[in-house]
Amino acid sequence: MDYEEIIGFVAAFLTTAAFLPQVYKTWKTKDVSSLSLPMLYLFFIGIALWLIYGFLKGSPPMIFANSITIISSFLLIYFKLRYSKK
């Protein structure tokens, strides 16, 4: 593994880890009032495209980070739809 891959994995870990506390907090509190559904949809689509790009480029850090983040963003969309007050 070269230094570029190491930098990629560190960046992937940090950006993915930064998103997880929001998922955990939303899951525990069920408070979705501050989450924007359009933002979540756009974010999910963007992450899906980054994941596809990572596969096309054969980039393990991109695949790793975006695989976890797409699950996290899907969970936030699910929480937003389930816990929103109608």
C-alpha positions, 0 to 999 in steps of 0.5 A, spaced: 500 500 500 502 506 497 502 513 501 496 515 496 492 509 498 494 511 506 491 518 505 485 515 501 483 510 507 485 516 512 480 521 509 475 515 508 475 513 515 474 521 517 469 523 513 465 516 514 466 517 521 464 524 522 457 522 519 455 516 524 454 520 530 448 524 526 445 517 525 446 514 532 443 521 535 437 520 530 436 513 531 436 514 539 432 521 539 427 519 533 428 527 532 428 528 525 425 535 525 432 538 523 433 534 517 432 536 510 429 530 506 431 534 499 438 534 502 438 527 504 436 525 497 441 529 494 446 526 498 444 519 497 444 520 490 451 523 490 454 518 495 451 512 490 455 516 484 461 516 488 461 509 490 460 507 482 466 512 481 470 508 486 468 501 483 470 504 476 476 507 478 478 501 482 479 505 489 478 501 495 478 507 500 472 510 495 469 504 495 470 503 503 467 510 505 462 510 500 459 503 502 458 505 509 456 512 508 450 510 503 448 505 508 448 511 513 444 516 509 439 511 507 438 510 514 437 517 515 432 517 510 428 512 513 428 515 519 426 522 516 420 518 513 418 514 519 419 519 524 416 525 521 410 528 524 405 528 519 
